[in-house]
Amino acid sequence: MSKTPSFTATNRRKNQLSQLRHAAIALSILLLAPLASAQVSGTVVDELGNPVADAIVSLQASDFRTTTATDGTFDMPNATGSATYVVAAKPGCFNSALYVASTPMTNIALTIEEVPHWDDPDFELNDPESCSGCHPEQYAEWNGSPMQQGGTNLWLYDIYNGTGTPGGMGGFVYTRDSSHLSHAPFSDCAPCHQPVPWVKEKDPLSGLDDIDALSQGAMHGISCDVCHKIAEVDESKMDYPGLFPEQTTFIKPPLSASPMGIHEPVMFGALADTSFSNPFMRAAYNPQIESSMCCACHQDTNDHDDDGEFGDPGSIVSEPTWDEWSTSEYSDPDSPHYATCVDCHMQSGGRNYASALPFAPFRDSETLGGHDVRGTTALFLENAADVDMTVNQNGTTLSVDVDVFNSMTGHSLPTGVTVRNVFLLVEATRDSDGAALAHTGSQVLHDLVGVGDPAQGYFAGLPGKMFGKHNLDATGAGPTFYTEATDVLFDTRIQALAHDITHYTFDVPAGTGDVSVRARLIYRRSYTFLTDAKGWVVDGKGNPLEDKIAPHFGHLMEDRHFPDAGLSVSAPVLVAGVPAVIEAQGAWEGNMVAFLASSTGTGTTPTPYGFDLGLGGRIFQLGNAVANSNGVASVTTFALPVYTAGWQIWMQAVEVQGAATYELSDVSSAVVQ
């Protein structure tokens, strides 16, 4: 199956450019900086004059960077630049900068001061809209994103107290059904999903806002200050949920910290060469913002024995994403697979300025991540894994081997909350009438995929395999929600860069004729039993739920078939003054096929969908059609004008195989008669 080019994670961890300089200064550095070798050297000390080791020192708007020695000294022997800054940074400290008119510049003295661990009870997180004045693009990306909607998720409320959707009281409801209500009557949803109101008191017993009376902070979800006020995440206590103080050092500055009477004297970020400092904000460096900070909410266990400790023996992991990433090659800076959470989930938006301020510096766009923070979108799901299928027939036995390779995901597939699941569905059919061949193997889909009519998406018992986690409660019953879990029956999720190979056999009676095999990898947001109990037809954001939509009843991640003839367009008979029928073969039943044509010829024409058409010149869309059970789609065109007689027309078909996956036919042509 043709795919959109998979995105490539960019190593952004320690080599970003500068943050704040006038655009003209940036251009002068890029275009007019002296070429001769020069030197930048000096010392970094703390407020008492003691040397600071392992501080990062950067020449702003350049690739020159080093770290200080044990005596606080640094030396960049080849650093060149003018009208720029030398910046010193260290986690937990305010950045310190010194203006450099030109290099060489030696004996520089930089003093960095530690960020106080303020914890003002009157602290209020900043309204994210106030950040939009300087960061309009970041605000626009965040506004309406899953991060912004984290506190209003309908499924969150259905699990919490049953108030998200009309059927929310069905199935498990924490505030009604949990065995932990006496100790944790409101669970631990709020510190991740509604951190803005929660962080004011940091009360583990406080719950979500009433869905019919949401505070402004709850509607902001995970906003600017939530991430940029975190000074440190204790990586030895990643199993605590959200912003629990046992895990996360969250800075709540007092009004007295700012001469202008605002709670904004510090903002932590991933750029170690930011020099910005004024009464509104002082820049500080925290490299954990690229991975560890994300896992504050994407790694946690339950408190199985109600002792207030998470991750102790007997705890069951709810979201193990940190464990999965940190034990994989993706967390190793020396691995070619190295990528942080930000690298993948905050893809560059192509901007070159971190701020709209007139003195913001020009930056490499790859150092500035997007702020919509996407995960299970079509683009991610369809670029997560590879599926290979091998088919052999020996007499009346058809053997099928399917290899699912978690090749492009920096954690297990699937990851996150335990109701998410992925399954492989393998089908073998007789070409003459599409009848299913009898499966003679033992590898079948688990009941969690749904027991019932396959035509309605209940595929349990059919050839395939489910990838997911099955928890048990204290009575041994399951599956159960993670808060109630005391044991794990099985966990078949595929680890990062791991393969899962399954084998299937089908009976092919004599005289069957040609056969076809199809293997689909499908993602579901919830196990069928829970989806049905809640009556869910929309996802947590109110979008139509693919789990309940034919033909895949989930999101199609990968699609393989045998024989794989590929999509093709037959050269039609074109007659001037008469409508023409254009037909494509080799599509999959139910997929949309678009037909395009050009009278200019072949060429390379980019599209906004990540692929290039093989047509050149002016391109006409002839229409769309859905492929039938034989894999055929056809459209009838308008009557060709009489004057087109003798023209040669080039045609191409595009099959939409997913929201971000397409297959293109070769270009065919015909002459109008």
BELSULHU-V675409 format. One record per residue. N is the residue number from 1. PHI is phi in radians with two decimals (999 if undefined). Layout:
n=N phi=PHI
n=N phi=PHI
This chain:
n=1 phi=999
n=2 phi=-1.18
n=3 phi=-2.27
n=4 phi=-1.16
n=5 phi=-1.00
n=6 phi=-1.22
n=7 phi=-1.25
n=8 phi=-1.92
n=9 phi=-1.17
n=10 phi=-1.81
n=11 phi=-1.23
n=12 phi=-2.04
n=13 phi=-1.31
n=14 phi=-2.39
n=15 phi=-2.33
n=16 phi=-1.30
n=17 phi=-1.48
n=18 phi=-1.39
n=19 phi=-1.83
n=20 phi=-2.34
n=21 phi=-2.66
n=22 phi=-1.15
n=23 phi=-1.02
n=24 phi=-1.17
n=25 phi=-1.13
n=26 phi=-1.05
n=27 phi=-1.15
n=28 phi=-1.14
n=29 phi=-1.22
n=30 phi=-1.17
n=31 phi=-1.82
n=32 phi=-2.07
n=33 phi=-1.08
n=34 phi=-1.10
n=35 phi=-1.56
n=36 phi=-1.23
n=37 phi=-1.18
n=38 phi=-2.42
n=39 phi=-2.48
n=40 phi=-2.23
n=41 phi=-2.62
n=42 phi=2.92
n=43 phi=-2.44
n=44 phi=-1.98
n=45 phi=-2.27
n=46 phi=-1.59
n=47 phi=-1.14
n=48 phi=-1.66
n=49 phi=1.52
n=50 phi=-1.39
n=51 phi=-1.13
n=52 phi=-1.96
n=53 phi=-1.53
n=54 phi=1.12
n=55 phi=-1.35
n=56 phi=-1.54
n=57 phi=-2.08
n=58 phi=-2.24
n=59 phi=-1.61
n=60 phi=-1.02
n=61 phi=1.11
n=62 phi=-2.67
n=63 phi=-1.63
n=64 phi=-1.39
n=65 phi=-2.70
n=66 phi=-2.66
n=67 phi=-2.17
n=68 phi=-1.36
n=69 phi=-1.37
n=70 phi=-1.07
n=71 phi=-1.61
n=72 phi=1.44
n=73 phi=-1.46
n=74 phi=-2.50
n=75 phi=-2.67
n=76 phi=-2.09
n=77 phi=-1.15
n=78 phi=-1.90
n=79 phi=-1.21
n=80 phi=-2.32
n=81 phi=2.88
n=82 phi=-2.60
n=83 phi=0.88
n=84 phi=-2.43
n=85 phi=-2.28
n=86 phi=-1.73
n=87 phi=-2.15
n=88 phi=-1.91
n=89 phi=-2.54
n=90 phi=-2.68
n=91 phi=-0.91
n=92 phi=1.52
n=93 phi=-2.15
n=94 phi=-1.18
n=95 phi=-1.17
n=96 phi=-2.21
n=97 phi=-2.32
n=98 phi=-2.36
n=99 phi=-1.22
n=100 phi=-2.10
n=101 phi=-1.19
n=102 phi=-2.90
n=103 phi=-1.71
n=104 phi=-1.31
n=105 phi=-2.56
n=106 phi=-2.07
n=107 phi=1.01
n=108 phi=-1.22
n=109 phi=-2.06
n=110 phi=-2.09
n=111 phi=-2.00
n=112 phi=-1.95
n=113 phi=-2.11
n=114 phi=-1.25
n=115 phi=-1.30
n=116 phi=-1.08
n=117 phi=-1.49
n=118 phi=-1.10
n=119 phi=-2.54
n=120 phi=-1.29
n=121 phi=-1.13
n=122 phi=-1.58
n=123 phi=-1.12
n=124 phi=-2.14
n=125 phi=-1.12
n=126 phi=-1.17
n=127 phi=-1.14
n=128 phi=-1.04
n=129 phi=-1.13
n=130 phi=-1.21
n=131 phi=-1.37
n=132 phi=-1.19
n=133 phi=-1.09
n=134 phi=-1.66
n=135 phi=-2.24
n=136 phi=-1.13
n=137 phi=-1.22
n=138 phi=-1.10
n=139 phi=-1.11
n=140 phi=-1.10
n=141 phi=-1.20
n=142 phi=-1.22
n=143 phi=-1.14
n=144 phi=1.59
n=145 phi=-1.40
n=146 phi=-1.00
n=147 phi=-1.15
n=148 phi=-1.17
n=149 phi=-1.61
n=150 phi=-1.04
n=151 phi=-1.55
n=152 phi=-2.10
n=153 phi=-1.07
n=154 phi=-1.14
n=155 phi=-1.19
n=156 phi=-0.97
n=157 phi=-1.23
n=158 phi=-1.11
n=159 phi=-1.31
n=160 phi=-1.24
n=161 phi=-2.46
n=162 phi=1.37
n=163 phi=-1.85
n=164 phi=-1.40
n=165 phi=-2.25
n=166 phi=-0.98
n=167 phi=-1.74
n=168 phi=-1.06
n=169 phi=-1.35
n=170 phi=-1.30
n=171 phi=1.15
n=172 phi=-1.28
n=173 phi=-2.25
n=174 phi=-1.01
n=175 phi=-1.20
n=176 phi=-1.86
n=177 phi=-1.95
n=178 phi=-1.19
n=179 phi=-1.44
n=180 phi=-1.92
n=181 phi=-1.10
n=182 phi=-1.16
n=183 phi=-1.64
n=184 phi=-2.34
n=185 phi=-1.11
n=186 phi=-2.12
n=187 phi=1.00
n=188 phi=-2.27
n=189 phi=-1.28
n=190 phi=-1.05
n=191 phi=-1.11
n=192 phi=-1.76
n=193 phi=-1.53
n=194 phi=-2.33
n=195 phi=-1.21
n=196 phi=-1.09
n=197 phi=-1.27
n=198 phi=-1.23
n=199 phi=-1.21
n=200 phi=-1.08
n=201 phi=-1.84
n=202 phi=0.90
n=203 phi=-1.67
n=204 phi=-1.03
n=205 phi=-1.59
n=206 phi=-1.40
n=207 phi=-1.94
n=208 phi=-1.26
n=209 phi=-1.10
n=210 phi=-1.06
n=211 phi=-1.09
n=212 phi=-1.62
n=213 phi=-2.50
n=214 phi=-1.23
n=215 phi=-1.29
n=216 phi=-1.05
n=217 phi=-1.12
n=218 phi=-1.10
n=219 phi=-1.28
n=220 phi=-1.43
n=221 phi=1.03
n=222 phi=-1.73
n=223 phi=-1.83
n=224 phi=-0.93
n=225 phi=-1.14
n=226 phi=-1.03
n=227 phi=-1.47
n=228 phi=-1.52
n=229 phi=-1.87
n=230 phi=-1.53
n=231 phi=-1.51
n=232 phi=-2.83
n=233 phi=-2.06
n=234 phi=-1.35
n=235 phi=-1.25
n=236 phi=-1.51
n=237 phi=-2.26
n=238 phi=-1.20
n=239 phi=-1.44
n=240 phi=-1.32
n=241 phi=-1.40
n=242 phi=0.93
n=243 phi=-1.66
n=244 phi=-0.94
n=245 phi=-1.11
n=246 phi=-1.11
n=247 phi=-1.90
n=248 phi=-2.03
n=249 phi=-1.59
n=250 phi=-1.87
n=251 phi=-1.54
n=252 phi=-2.09
n=253 phi=-1.17
n=254 phi=-1.38
n=255 phi=-1.05
n=256 phi=-1.17
n=257 phi=-1.25
n=258 phi=-2.19
n=259 phi=-1.15
n=260 phi=-1.69
n=261 phi=1.27
n=262 phi=-2.27
n=263 phi=-1.54
n=264 phi=-2.29
n=265 phi=-1.48
n=266 phi=-2.52
n=267 phi=-2.41
n=268 phi=-1.48
n=269 phi=-2.67
n=270 phi=-1.55
n=271 phi=-1.60
n=272 phi=-1.53
n=273 phi=-2.12
n=274 phi=-1.43
n=275 phi=-1.86
n=276 phi=-1.11
n=277 phi=-2.78
n=278 phi=-2.71
n=279 phi=-1.07
n=280 phi=-1.41
n=281 phi=-2.79
n=282 phi=-2.12
n=283 phi=-1.34
n=284 phi=-2.44
n=285 phi=-1.79
n=286 phi=-2.49
n=287 phi=-1.15
n=288 phi=-1.16
n=289 phi=-1.11
n=290 phi=-1.55
n=291 phi=-2.62
n=292 phi=-0.99
n=293 phi=-1.11
n=294 phi=-1.08
n=295 phi=-1.37
n=296 phi=-1.01
n=297 phi=-1.92
n=298 phi=-1.92
n=299 phi=-2.69
n=300 phi=-2.88
n=301 phi=-2.09
n=302 phi=-1.53
n=303 phi=-1.75
n=304 phi=-1.12
n=305 phi=-1.96
n=306 phi=1.00
n=307 phi=-1.78
n=308 phi=1.42
n=309 phi=-1.87
n=310 phi=-2.04
n=311 phi=1.51
n=312 phi=-1.39
n=313 phi=-0.93
n=314 phi=1.75
n=315 phi=-1.24
n=316 phi=-1.94
n=317 phi=-1.22
n=318 phi=-1.57
n=319 phi=-2.07
n=320 phi=-1.72
n=321 phi=-1.06
n=322 phi=-1.11
n=323 phi=-1.00
n=324 phi=-1.14
n=325 phi=-1.25
n=326 phi=-1.23
n=327 phi=-1.77
n=328 phi=-1.86
n=329 phi=-1.12
n=330 phi=-1.12
n=331 phi=-1.60
n=332 phi=-1.62
n=333 phi=-1.03
n=334 phi=-1.56
n=335 phi=-1.53
n=336 phi=-1.16
n=337 phi=-1.59
n=338 phi=-0.93
n=339 phi=-2.81
n=340 phi=-1.61
n=341 phi=-1.01
n=342 phi=-1.10
n=343 phi=-0.97
n=344 phi=-1.60
n=345 phi=-1.71
n=346 phi=-2.24
n=347 phi=-0.98
n=348 phi=-0.99
n=349 phi=-1.59
n=350 phi=1.53
n=351 phi=-1.35
n=352 phi=-2.05
n=353 phi=-2.28
n=354 phi=-1.39
n=355 phi=-2.55
n=356 phi=-1.54
n=357 phi=-1.10
n=358 phi=-1.13
n=359 phi=-1.79
n=360 phi=-1.17
n=361 phi=-1.44
n=362 phi=-1.30
n=363 phi=-2.27
n=364 phi=-1.09
n=365 phi=-1.06
n=366 phi=-1.23
n=367 phi=-1.59
n=368 phi=-2.08
n=369 phi=-1.34
n=370 phi=-1.27
n=371 phi=-2.04
n=372 phi=-1.55
n=373 phi=0.85
n=374 phi=-1.63
n=375 phi=-2.37
n=376 phi=-1.50
n=377 phi=-1.52
n=378 phi=-1.01
n=379 phi=-1.07
n=380 phi=-1.24
n=381 phi=-1.10
n=382 phi=-1.50
n=383 phi=-2.25
n=384 phi=-1.88
n=385 phi=-2.46
n=386 phi=-2.06
n=387 phi=-2.16
n=388 phi=-2.06
n=389 phi=-2.27
n=390 phi=-2.06
n=391 phi=-2.16
n=392 phi=-2.42
n=393 phi=-2.07
n=394 phi=-2.22
n=395 phi=1.15
n=396 phi=-1.69
n=397 phi=-2.00
n=398 phi=-1.80
n=399 phi=-1.85
n=400 phi=-2.28
n=401 phi=-2.02
n=402 phi=-2.15
n=403 phi=-1.96
n=404 phi=-1.76
n=405 phi=-1.97
n=406 phi=-1.35
n=407 phi=-1.63
n=408 phi=-2.31
n=409 phi=-2.08
n=410 phi=-1.40
n=411 phi=-2.72
n=412 phi=-1.21
n=413 phi=-2.13
n=414 phi=-1.45
n=415 phi=-2.12
n=416 phi=1.52
n=417 phi=-1.04
n=418 phi=-1.32
n=419 phi=-1.43
n=420 phi=-1.21
n=421 phi=-2.65
n=422 phi=-2.22
n=423 phi=-2.44
n=424 phi=-1.81
n=425 phi=-2.03
n=426 phi=-1.98
n=427 phi=-2.24
n=428 phi=-2.14
n=429 phi=-2.35
n=430 phi=-1.54
n=431 phi=-1.14
n=432 phi=-1.10
n=433 phi=-2.44
n=434 phi=1.33
n=435 phi=-1.21
n=436 phi=-1.28
n=437 phi=-1.38
n=438 phi=-1.22
n=439 phi=-1.43
n=440 phi=-1.91
n=441 phi=-1.62
n=442 phi=-1.92
n=443 phi=-1.46
n=444 phi=-2.30
n=445 phi=-1.29
n=446 phi=-1.21
n=447 phi=-1.06
n=448 phi=-1.13
n=449 phi=-1.34
n=450 phi=2.02
n=451 phi=-1.68
n=452 phi=2.70
n=453 phi=-1.40
n=454 phi=-1.04
n=455 phi=-1.14
n=456 phi=-1.87
n=457 phi=1.62
n=458 phi=-1.70
n=459 phi=-1.78
n=460 phi=-0.96
n=461 phi=1.56
n=462 phi=-1.45
n=463 phi=-1.04
n=464 phi=2.70
n=465 phi=-2.59
n=466 phi=-1.73
n=467 phi=-1.99
n=468 phi=-3.04
n=469 phi=-2.18
n=470 phi=-2.12
n=471 phi=-1.62
n=472 phi=-2.12
n=473 phi=-1.61
n=474 phi=-1.12
n=475 phi=-1.56
n=476 phi=1.52
n=477 phi=-1.52
n=478 phi=-3.04
n=479 phi=-1.26
n=480 phi=-2.23
n=481 phi=-1.18
n=482 phi=-1.05
n=483 phi=-1.10
n=484 phi=-1.70
n=485 phi=-1.24
n=486 phi=-2.16
n=487 phi=-2.74
n=488 phi=-2.11
n=489 phi=-1.26
n=490 phi=-2.76
n=491 phi=-2.48
n=492 phi=-1.84
n=493 phi=-1.09
n=494 phi=-1.58
n=495 phi=-1.19
n=496 phi=-0.98
n=497 phi=1.12
n=498 phi=-1.80
n=499 phi=-1.88
n=500 phi=-2.24
n=501 phi=-1.99
n=502 phi=-2.17
n=503 phi=-2.16
n=504 phi=-2.36
n=505 phi=-2.26
n=506 phi=-2.30
n=507 phi=-1.52
n=508 phi=-2.12
n=509 phi=-1.04
n=510 phi=-0.97
n=511 phi=1.50
n=512 phi=-1.12
n=513 phi=1.51
n=514 phi=-1.19
n=515 phi=-2.25
n=516 phi=-2.27
n=517 phi=-2.26
n=518 phi=-2.31
n=519 phi=-2.19
n=520 phi=-2.05
n=521 phi=-1.85
n=522 phi=-2.23
n=523 phi=-1.81
n=524 phi=-2.18
n=525 phi=-1.37
n=526 phi=-2.67
n=527 phi=-1.13
n=528 phi=-1.05
n=529 phi=-1.07
n=530 phi=-1.34
n=531 phi=-1.00
n=532 phi=-1.23
n=533 phi=-1.09
n=534 phi=-1.53
n=535 phi=1.18
n=536 phi=-1.22
n=537 phi=-2.18
n=538 phi=-2.24
n=539 phi=-1.46
n=540 phi=-1.12
n=541 phi=-1.78
n=542 phi=1.55
n=543 phi=-1.48
n=544 phi=-0.93
n=545 phi=-1.49
n=546 phi=-1.09
n=547 phi=-1.00
n=548 phi=-1.97
n=549 phi=-2.02
n=550 phi=-1.21
n=551 phi=-1.61
n=552 phi=-1.69
n=553 phi=0.91
n=554 phi=2.68
n=555 phi=-1.62
n=556 phi=-1.29
n=557 phi=-1.56
n=558 phi=-2.49
n=559 phi=-2.50
n=560 phi=-2.18
n=561 phi=-2.54
n=562 phi=-2.30
n=563 phi=-1.25
n=564 phi=-1.78
n=565 phi=-1.38
n=566 phi=1.45
n=567 phi=-1.35
n=568 phi=-2.50
n=569 phi=-2.09
n=570 phi=-1.33
n=571 phi=-1.16
n=572 phi=-1.45
n=573 phi=-1.55
n=574 phi=-1.92
n=575 phi=-2.25
n=576 phi=-1.02
n=577 phi=1.47
n=578 phi=-2.24
n=579 phi=-1.07
n=580 phi=-2.02
n=581 phi=-1.83
n=582 phi=-1.90
n=583 phi=-2.21
n=584 phi=-2.04
n=585 phi=-2.08
n=586 phi=1.60
n=587 phi=-1.48
n=588 phi=-1.66
n=589 phi=-0.89
n=590 phi=1.59
n=591 phi=-1.43
n=592 phi=-1.43
n=593 phi=-2.13
n=594 phi=-1.78
n=595 phi=-1.97
n=596 phi=-2.28
n=597 phi=-2.58
n=598 phi=-2.55
n=599 phi=-1.72
n=600 phi=-1.56
n=601 phi=2.40
n=602 phi=-1.43
n=603 phi=3.04
n=604 phi=-2.21
n=605 phi=-2.11
n=606 phi=-1.11
n=607 phi=-2.15
n=608 phi=-1.32
n=609 phi=-1.80
n=610 phi=1.64
n=611 phi=-2.38
n=612 phi=-1.90
n=613 phi=-1.30
n=614 phi=-1.62
n=615 phi=-1.83
n=616 phi=-2.06
n=617 phi=1.19
n=618 phi=-1.33
n=619 phi=-1.95
n=620 phi=-1.94
n=621 phi=-1.61
n=622 phi=-1.50
n=623 phi=2.48
n=624 phi=-2.18
n=625 phi=-2.64
n=626 phi=-1.64
n=627 phi=-1.20
n=628 phi=-1.51
n=629 phi=-1.14
n=630 phi=-1.62
n=631 phi=1.36
n=632 phi=-1.89
n=633 phi=-2.27
n=634 phi=-2.56
n=635 phi=-2.30
n=636 phi=-1.85
n=637 phi=-1.45
n=638 phi=-1.16
n=639 phi=-1.14
n=640 phi=-1.21
n=641 phi=-0.98
n=642 phi=-1.04
n=643 phi=-1.21
n=644 phi=-1.42
n=645 phi=-0.96
n=646 phi=1.60
n=647 phi=-1.29
n=648 phi=-1.76
n=649 phi=-2.03
n=650 phi=-1.79
n=651 phi=-2.29
n=652 phi=-2.58
n=653 phi=-1.98
n=654 phi=-2.21
n=655 phi=-1.65
n=656 phi=-1.52
n=657 phi=-1.70
n=658 phi=-3.06
n=659 phi=-1.12
n=660 phi=-2.43
n=661 phi=-2.31
n=662 phi=-2.42
n=663 phi=-2.17
n=664 phi=-1.90
n=665 phi=-1.43
n=666 phi=-1.18
n=667 phi=-1.50
n=668 phi=-2.04
n=669 phi=-2.56
n=670 phi=-2.64
n=671 phi=-1.74
n=672 phi=-1.22
n=673 phi=-1.50
